[in-house]
Amino acid sequence: MEIHDELEIEIFHTLENIRRVEGMIRKHVEAKSENLIINQYESLKKELSQQLADLLSNATNTNVQIAA
């Protein structure tokens, strides 16, 4: 798939960041890390999800919402 513009690049970059954060959440849950660390990653995922929703809203000229 060919990426054509900066908005598409930002969307794919944000999706990749969400994937990485989800991996870190899984890792810390499995390691039974402190809740503070897990909560920080979950907060970051929520922020990235909102960023993705904003980017997709821009790209499609609609109101996109993402449940995180």
C-alpha positions in Angstrom: 0.0 0.0 0.0 1.3 3.4 -1.0 1.1 6.3 1.4 0.3 9.5 -0.4 0.3 12.4 2.1 1.4 13.5 5.5 -2.0 12.9 7.1 -1.8 9.2 6.1 1.7 9.0 7.5 0.6 10.5 10.9 -2.3 8.0 11.0 -0.1 5.0 10.4 2.5 6.3 12.9 -0.2 6.8 15.5 -1.5 3.3 14.9 2.0 1.9 15.4 2.4 3.8 18.6 -0.9 2.5 19.9 0.3 -1.1 19.1 3.6 -0.5 21.0 1.8 0.9 24.0 -0.6 -2.1 24.0 2.4 -4.4 24.0 3.9 -2.5 27.0 0.6 -2.7 28.9 0.5 -6.5 28.3 4.1 -6.8 29.4 3.6 -4.9 32.6 0.3 -6.6 33.5 2.0 -10.0 33.0 5.0 -8.9 35.1 2.5 -7.7 37.8 4.2 -4.3 37.7 3.0 -1.4 39.9 -0.4 -0.1 39.0 1.1 3.4 38.5 3.2 2.2 35.5 0.2 0.4 34.0 -2.0 3.4 34.5 0.5 5.7 32.8 0.6 3.4 29.7 -3.2 3.2 29.7 -3.4 7.0 29.9 -0.9 7.3 27.0 -3.0 4.8 25.0 -6.1 6.9 25.6 -4.3 10.1 24.4 -3.0 8.3 21.3 -6.5 7.0 20.6 -7.9 10.5 20.8 -5.1 11.7 18.5 -6.0 8.9 16.0 -9.7 9.9 16.2 -8.8 13.5 15.4 -6.6 12.5 12.5 -9.3 10.2 11.1 -11.9 12.9 11.5 -9.7 15.3 9.6 -9.1 12.7 6.8 -12.7 11.8 6.4 -14.4 15.1 7.2 -16.6 13.3 9.8 -16.7 12.9 13.5 -14.7 9.8 14.5 -14.7 8.5 18.0 -12.5 5.6 19.3 -13.2 3.7 22.5 -10.0 3.1 24.3 
